[in-house]
């Protein structure tokens, strides 16, 4: 037991996680600390570009092998499946109606790119390697959960006739996905020559910029939780803590079966444990306009995101090491 505790604490005591915790603390203390909106937008674009480019470069070295397609298939299956598991848990643990439960479930089947980037940084800081193609897995897991959520809403929602279709162009044209996959392709095509040209930009400053970005995310998550805490019942709050662990456990099982190594298994667990608070909320506004945005945004950004960044990542990394 002491070894387990030491391992978890060691994974927790890294600058990225601690800066996020600082942001949460500042929000709770109602500090006026803030990051300018323009700077936060730049940091977001930078992180997506860097993680995508490095992933594509790693894929170029790895090559197109069967494990790439197995991992993408596993990610797609998890993204389709998790909303159904989340929906059942929500109906058992909370008093949400079917429409709102479906909207929340869609967030948990999709992914948080920021959590994925933080997890990738944790691997670098701990010296654990992961396959570059996991960036492609992340991109593939963005959309299937939305389709599952819409099916659930149509099947179980009281106002199923009002359920709209989300234009697929809007899903695939989501800015974060376009930049992530575009940088991934560029990194794969330009290979080592491209990496040598921009390594001083995408490698050296990466962790420092991520620390600032997570500081800002900590502030946003903390302030969102304080503002909307009245919307969280005990059951909803518990769901926001339980569901990421359930998702990670499902991914641990699937990833272990297909033979993912520790680093890649950890990233798949993180993707399955995270909840979208960018792409899916935008889709739900179109598809399920009567669903309570305050509920699903507060859960994904105010509860699950802080849990994953501060406690979840060290836990999932330790579990992945057992796979």
C-alpha positions in Angstrom: 0.0 0.0 0.0 2.7 2.6 0.8 4.3 1.9 -2.7 0.9 2.6 -4.3 0.6 5.8 -2.4 4.1 6.9 -3.2 3.5 6.2 -6.9 0.3 8.2 -7.0 1.8 11.1 -5.1 4.9 11.1 -7.4 2.6 11.3 -10.5 0.6 14.1 -8.8 3.6 16.3 -7.9 4.4 17.6 -11.4 4.2 21.3 -12.4 1.3 20.9 -14.9 -1.1 19.4 -12.3 0.1 21.7 -9.5 -0.6 24.8 -11.7 -4.1 23.6 -12.4 -4.6 23.1 -8.6 -3.3 26.7 -8.1 -6.0 28.0 -10.5 -8.7 26.1 -8.7 -7.4 27.5 -5.4 -7.4 31.0 -6.8 -11.0 30.6 -8.0 -12.1 29.4 -4.6 -10.4 32.3 -2.9 -12.1 34.6 -5.5 -8.8 36.0 -6.5 -8.6 38.5 -9.4 -5.9 36.4 -11.1 -6.7 36.0 -14.8 -5.2 35.1 -18.1 -6.2 37.4 -21.0 -8.6 35.8 -23.4 -6.4 36.3 -26.4 -3.5 34.7 -24.6 -5.6 31.7 -23.6 -6.8 31.3 -27.2 -3.2 31.3 -28.5 -2.1 28.8 -25.9 -5.0 26.5 -26.9 -4.0 26.7 -30.6 -0.3 26.2 -29.8 -1.0 23.0 -27.7 -3.2 21.5 -30.3 -0.6 22.2 -33.0 2.3 20.9 -31.0 0.6 17.6 -29.8 -0.7 16.9 -33.3 2.6 17.6 -35.0 4.6 15.5 -32.6 2.0 12.7 -32.9 2.2 12.7 -36.7 6.0 12.7 -36.5 5.9 9.7 -34.2 3.5 7.9 -36.5 5.9 8.5 -39.5 8.6 6.6 -37.5 6.1 3.9 -36.4 4.5 3.2 -39.8 1.1 1.9 -40.6 0.8 -1.3 -38.7 -2.1 -3.4 -37.4 -1.8 -2.0 -33.8 -2.7 1.5 -35.2 -6.0 0.2 -36.6 -6.7 -1.8 -33.5 -6.3 1.2 -31.3 -8.5 3.4 -33.5 -11.2 0.6 -33.5 -11.0 0.4 -29.7 -11.4 4.1 -29.4 -14.4 4.2 -31.7 -16.0 1.3 -29.8 -15.5 3.0 -26.5 -16.9 6.3 -27.8 -20.1 4.6 -29.0 -20.5 2.4 -25.8 -19.7 4.8 -23.0 -22.8 7.1 -23.5 -25.1 4.1 -22.9 -23.2 3.2 -19.7 -23.4 6.9 -18.6 -27.1 7.1 -19.4 -27.9 4.0 -17.3 -25.8 5.4 -14.4 -27.5 8.8 -14.6 -30.9 7.3 -14.5 -30.0 5.2 -11.5 -28.1 7.9 -9.6 -30.0 11.1 -10.4 -33.4 12.4 -11.2 -32.5 13.8 -14.6 -35.1 13.2 -17.3 -34.2 11.1 -20.3 -33.4 14.1 -22.6 -31.0 15.7 -20.1 -29.5 12.4 -19.2 -28.8 11.7 -22.9 -27.2 15.1 -23.4 -24.9 14.5 -20.4 -24.1 11.0 -21.5 -22.9 12.3 -24.9 -20.3 14.5 -23.1 -18.8 11.5 -21.3 -18.5 9.4 -24.5 -16.6 12.1 -26.2 -13.2 13.4 -25.1 -11.4 16.4 -23.6 -8.4 17.4 -25.8 -7.0 19.5 -22.9 -7.0 16.4 -20.6 -5.3 14.4 -23.3 -2.6 17.1 -23.8 -2.0 17.2 -20.0 -1.8 13.4 -20.0 0.8 13.4 -22.8 2.8 15.9 -20.9 2.7 13.8 -17.8 4.1 10.9 -19.8 7.0 13.1 -21.0 7.7 14.3 -17.5 7.8 10.7 -16.2 9.8 9.3 -19.2 7.1 6.9 -20.3 6.8 6.4 -24.1 3.5 6.3 -26.0 2.6 5.6 -29.6 2.1 8.8 -31.6 -1.0 7.4 -33.3 -2.9 8.0 -30.1 -3.6 11.5 -31.4 -5.5 9.9 -34.3 -7.5 7.8 -31.7 -8.4 11.0 -29.9 -9.7 12.6 -33.0 -11.7 9.5 -33.9 -13.4 9.5 -30.5 -14.9 13.0 -30.8 -18.0 12.3 -32.9 -19.4 8.8 -32.2 -20.6 9.7 -28.7 -22.7 12.5 -30.1 -24.5 10.0 -32.4 -25.1 7.7 -29.5 -26.5 10.5 -27.4 -28.9 11.5 -30.2 -30.1 7.9 -30.6 -30.7 7.6 -26.8 -32.6 10.9 -26.8 -34.7 9.8 -29.7 -35.4 6.4 -28.1 -36.0 7.4 -24.5 -36.6 11.2 -24.5 -40.0 12.4 -23.7 -39.8 15.0 -26.6 -38.1 12.7 -29.0 -40.0 14.3 -31.9 -38.2 17.6 -31.2 -34.7 16.0 -31.5 -32.8 17.7 -34.3 -29.9 16.4 -36.4 -26.5 17.9 -36.1 -25.0 18.8 -39.5 -22.0 16.5 -39.9 -20.0 19.3 -41.4 -20.2 21.2 -38.2 -19.0 18.2 -36.2 -16.0 17.5 -38.5 -15.2 21.2 -39.0 -14.8 21.8 -35.3 -11.7 24.0 -35.0 -9.9 21.9 -32.4 -10.3 18.7 -34.5 -9.3 20.4 -37.7 -6.1 21.8 -36.2 -5.2 18.6 -34.3 -5.7 16.3 -37.3 -4.2 18.8 -39.7 -1.0 19.1 -37.6 -0.9 15.4 -37.2 -1.0 14.9 -41.0 1.7 17.6 -41.5 3.9 16.0 -38.9 3.5 12.6 -40.6 4.2 13.9 -44.1 7.2 16.1 -43.2 8.8 13.5 -40.9 12.1 14.2 -39.3 12.9 17.1 -41.6 9.8 19.0 -40.4 10.5 18.2 -36.8 14.0 19.6 -37.1 12.7 22.8 -38.5 10.1 23.6 -35.8 11.4 21.6 -32.8 12.4 24.8 -30.9 8.8 25.9 -31.2 6.8 22.7 -30.5 9.1 20.9 -28.1 11.1 23.3 -25.8 8.3 25.7 -24.7 5.6 23.0 -24.5 5.5 22.3 -20.8 5.8 25.9 -19.7 2.9 27.0 -22.0 0.8 24.0 -20.8 1.4 25.1 -17.2 0.0 28.6 -17.9 -2.9 27.1 -19.9 -3.8 24.7 -17.1 -3.6 27.6 -14.6 -6.3 29.3 -16.7 -8.3 26.2 -17.0 -8.2 25.8 -13.2 -9.6 29.3 -12.8 -12.3 28.6 -15.4 -13.3 25.2 -13.8 -13.4 26.6 -10.3 -15.4 29.7 -11.2 -17.9 27.6 -13.3 -18.4 25.3 -10.3 -18.9 28.1 -7.9 -21.4 29.8 -10.3 -23.5 26.8 -11.1 -23.1 24.6 -7.9 -26.9 25.0 -7.2 -27.5 22.8 -10.3 -25.6 19.9 -8.8 -27.5 17.4 -6.7 -25.5 14.9 -4.6 -26.3 12.3 -7.2 -25.0 14.4 -10.1 -21.9 15.4 -8.3 -21.2 11.7 -7.5 -21.8 10.8 -11.1 -19.2 13.4 -12.2 -16.6 11.6 -10.0 -17.6 8.0 -10.7 -18.2 8.1 -14.4 -14.6 8.9 -15.4 -13.3 6.0 -13.3 -15.8 3.7 -15.0 -14.7 4.9 -18.5 -11.1 4.4 -17.6 -11.8 0.9 -16.3 -13.6 0.0 -19.6 -10.6 1.4 -21.6 -8.2 -0.5 -19.4 -9.9 -3.7 -20.2 -10.2 -3.1 -23.9 -6.6 -1.7 -24.2 -5.2 -4.6 -22.3 -6.9 -7.1 -24.6 -5.5 -5.5 -27.8 -2.0 -5.3 -26.2 -1.4 -1.6 -25.7 1.8 -0.7 -23.8 1.7 1.4 -20.7 1.9 4.8 -22.2 -0.7 4.2 -24.9 -2.9 2.3 -22.5 -2.8 5.3 -20.2 -3.8 7.7 -22.9 -6.7 5.5 -24.0 -7.9 5.4 -20.4 -7.6 9.2 -20.2 -9.6 9.6 -23.4 -12.4 7.3 -22.1 -12.4 9.0 -18.7 -12.6 12.6 -20.0 -15.7 14.5 -20.8 -16.1 17.1 -23.6 -16.8 20.7 -22.7 -16.1 22.3 -26.2 -17.3 20.2 -29.2 -20.2 18.3 -27.6 -21.9 21.3 -25.9 -21.9 23.1 -29.3 -23.6 20.0 -30.8 -26.1 19.6 -28.0 -27.2 23.3 -28.4 -28.3 22.4 -32.0 -29.5 18.8 -31.5 -31.1 19.0 -28.0 -31.8 22.7 -27.4 -34.1 22.0 -24.4 -31.4 20.1 -22.5 -30.0 22.1 -19.6 -26.6 23.5 -20.6 -25.8 24.5 -17.1 -26.0 20.8 -16.0 -23.8 19.2 -18.6 -21.3 22.0 -18.7 -20.9 22.2 -14.9 -20.5 18.4 -14.7 -17.9 18.1 -17.4 -15.9 21.3 -16.7 -16.6 21.9 -13.1 -16.5 18.4 -11.7 -15.0 15.8 -14.0 -12.2 17.9 -15.5 -10.7 19.0 -12.2 -11.0 15.4 -10.9 -9.2 14.0 -13.9 -6.4 16.6 -13.9 -5.6 16.5 -10.2 -6.4 12.9 -9.1 -7.5 10.9 -12.2 -4.3 11.2 -14.2 -2.0 9.8 -11.5 -4.5 7.0 -10.7 -4.9 6.0 -14.4 -1.1 6.0 -14.9 -0.7 3.7 -12.0 -3.4 1.4 -13.2 -1.9 1.4 -16.7 1.3 0.2 -15.3 -0.5 -2.9 -14.0 -1.8 -3.8 -17.5 
